[in-house]
Amino acid sequence: MEWEKLLSTKRPKYLQKEQEGSKVSGDKRTPFDQDFDRIIFSTPFRRLQDKTQVFPLEPNDSVRTRLTHSLEVSHAARGLAKDVCSWMLEKQHIDTGQAKDIETIAAACGLVHDLGNPPFGHSGEVAIRDWFARQSTGENVLKGLDNSLADDFHNFEGNAQTLRLVAKLQILADYHGLNLTCGTMSAACKYVASSENMDKKVHDLSKLGYFNSEKSLVEQIRTITGTRNSRNPITFLVEAADDAVYNTVDIEDGFKKRILDWALIKDELKKEAGNDQLLKDVFKWAEERVDKADVSFQGHAREGALVQYFRVRAIGQIITSAAKVFQDNYAAIMAGKYHGELVEDSKAKVLLNACKTLNRSRVYCSEETLKLELMGRKIIWDLMDLFWEGVREIPPRENSFAEKAYNLLSDNYISVFKQAIENPAMPEKYYQIQLVTDYICGMTDTFAVELHRRLVNG
């Protein structure tokens, strides 16, 4: 791979044309700066303020939502990219302009990485997959679709939905979504597998990267950026930033919810990590900062300060370790032959996995979270039942309940559906099913709960 191609400024709207899009007079932003701005001012990005990170429908403003999580990942991704770009500049792999572009793309991908997630976090993704699995014992919504098309829904992924959202669903004046550059779109593809070539044993093929509805666009982007079937190098940086952030801040949020305390955090992490030197360093650094602080902390306030300093140091150490692995594997990454994860292959692996284990055993399985996730699954299943009735036959029978359900769907998503079936690349049924998943994924937690209450409970 070559950075000149990877940093392509071409936009999907103009792939068949010579132009790369009009530029506003006096606008000093690069195309990648424009991508960043398009994302942060978009409606789907604003919706993240009411989408679950860990705790659904959380009333405590200090506990993270998908919006605050995405902002933090964006910041960490820019910092990691800056670290790596400093090294690449020194080795003359890139120039200063390219360094700035790489940092901006990494930050933009941090903003966008969870945009396609349905309400109720990752449990919402599972609920959608389970709904399709449940149908196979009843009506079997997917009956009649080829296996590769049906598997788009059996393996439903928020990552694939993110690509679909930014490429098509955010309508302004056309059907090109946010029309981000090929450079940013390429880096935003966290996984590179279609439903036909998923492989659980290979990390970048272990989850669905894109739906069949976006296959031709992905192929065009790969040709233009020169990634072929491999990950964009920037993708590794964004993934590492995400790993560093969510595994540490979920502990902090667990503390704020009073699920964890400082003694429990230390005991559990030490139990998992043993004598790991990096963990020892993080604990020592955090405790020294609090003990030497000008302000005297006591009780829960002191523990809160310790947890925050722990998070600061842990993220810093994980990011630094990931940068080193990127440097060590640079040739393999640029050749498309590196299939690992930067953090998993770094000296921060033990620290990170200890944090993961603590979150799984104490935070994600808290009684409150489990109850809300079960409620979220019920809401998603009921809404998908109802809206599938609305799209099963299009147009629905006049004055039928199916027509009433259909008329509740988003006008934007209906418009995308109608545009797709004008020149269909796949059976109409595929697009009908996708219309339902598009609408569900676009919902915020509160909207889904309120809509369900009005339609089901009255």
Buried (B, 14 or more C-beta within 10 A) or exposed (E): BEBEBBBBBBBBBBBEEEEBBEEEEEEEEBBBBBBBEBBBEBEBBEBBEBBBBBBBBBEEEEBBBBBBBBBBBBBBBBBBBBBBBEBBBEEEBBEEEBBBBBBBBBBBBBBBBBBBBBBBBBBBBBBBBBBBEBBEEEEEBBEEBBEBBBBBBBBBBBBBBBBBBBBBBBBEEEBBBBBBBBBBBBBBBBBBBBBEEBEEEBBBBBBBBBBBBBBEBBEBBBEBBBBEBBBBBBBBBBBBBBBBBBBBBBBBBBBBBEBBBBEBBBEBBBEBBEEBEBBEBBBEBBBEBBEEEEEEBEEEEBBBBBBBBBBBBBBBBBBBBBBBBBBBBBEEBBEBEBBBBBBBBBBBBBBBBBBBBBBEEBBBEBEEBEEBBEBBBEBBBBBBBBBBBBBBEBEBEEEEEBBBBBEEBBEBBBEBBEBBBEEEEBBEBBBBBBBBBBBBBBBBBEEBBEBBEEBEEE
